[in-house]
Amino acid sequence: MTKKELTVIDLLDRILDKGVVINGDITISIVGVDLLSLKINLVIASLETAKRYGLKLPWEQWEKDRKQLEVRQMKKK
C-alpha cells in the first residue's frame, strides 16, 4: 500500500483552487471593559476561485469609485 505524500506545493495548489475562509472575533478588555473589538474575515483563494464564488474584489470597487468621482468632477466643470 502506498501513501500519497502531500507536499507544500500540493497543499497550496489545493487551497488556491478551493479557497479557505477564516472568521474570528477578537476582543481586548481590561477589568471587564471592552477596549477593542475586531472582526476578522480572511479569504485565501486564487482570483479565479474568488470570482467563481462571486466574491467582490476590492480593486473592482475602487475602479468603480474612481470612475464615479471622475464623472462628478466633469459635471462640476
ABEGO torsion letter per residue (X at the ends): XBBBBBBAAAAAAAAAAAEBBBBBBBBBBBGGBBABBBBBBBBBBBAAAAAAAGBBBAAAAAAAAAAAAAAAAAAAX
